[in-house]
Amino acid sequence: MAFSCFRGSWQNQTEPTSATVNQKLILIWYRNDLRIHDHEPLYQAVQEKAQIIPLYCFDDRQFGTTS
């Protein structure tokens, strides 16, 4: 059983196709912000026509109260 991401939602895929097996998969980790206009790894992934999985982990410390 394989999983693929299509238009922002995960879909269960029982038989991978040759297109999904041969396609490069790249995880883009947004560490401090979600900017995309100057994100070099994202640009490279698009140039390679890779499937992109964006990842951003929310840090509760960034949303704490201010004094």
N, C-alpha and C positions, 0 to 999 in steps of 0.2 A: 504494500500500500504506500502511496506517495502523496504528498501534499504540495499544492502549488498556490501561488498568490495571483489573483486575477482581478484587476480593477479594485484593489484595496480590500478584498475579502478572501479568506482562505476557503478553498474548495477541496473536497476529498476527490482524489483521482486514483482509480483502481489500476489502470494501465498507463504508465508513462509513454508518451509518444516520442518519436525520434527527435522532434523539435525541442521538447522539454529536456530530454536526456542530453542532447548535445549543446544546449544553451548554457552559457556561463552564468553563474549565480554569484552576485556580489552583495555583501552586507555593508551598508553605509551606516556608521555609528555617528550620530550627531551628539557630541559630548557637551558643548556649552551653549549652543544656540541652534536654531533651525534654518540658518541662512543657506540659500542654494546658489545665489548668483556668483559666488566666488569659491565654491566647494570643488577643489581639484579632483578628489576621488569620484565624486558624482559625475563630473564632466568626463572623466576617463571611462566610467561605466557606460555612459550614454554613447560615447564614441565606439565602444566595443559591442554595442547592442546587447548588453547583458541584462538579465533579469535582476532588478534591484529590490532588496529588502531594506527599507529604512528602519532604523532603531534609535529611539530616544528614550532614556530612562529619566523620569521625573525625580528630582531631588527635593524632598520636603524642606530641606534647609534653605532652599531658594525662595520658598513661599512662606517663611516664618513671619512672625510679627516684627515690626520695627519699633525701636524705642525712641 
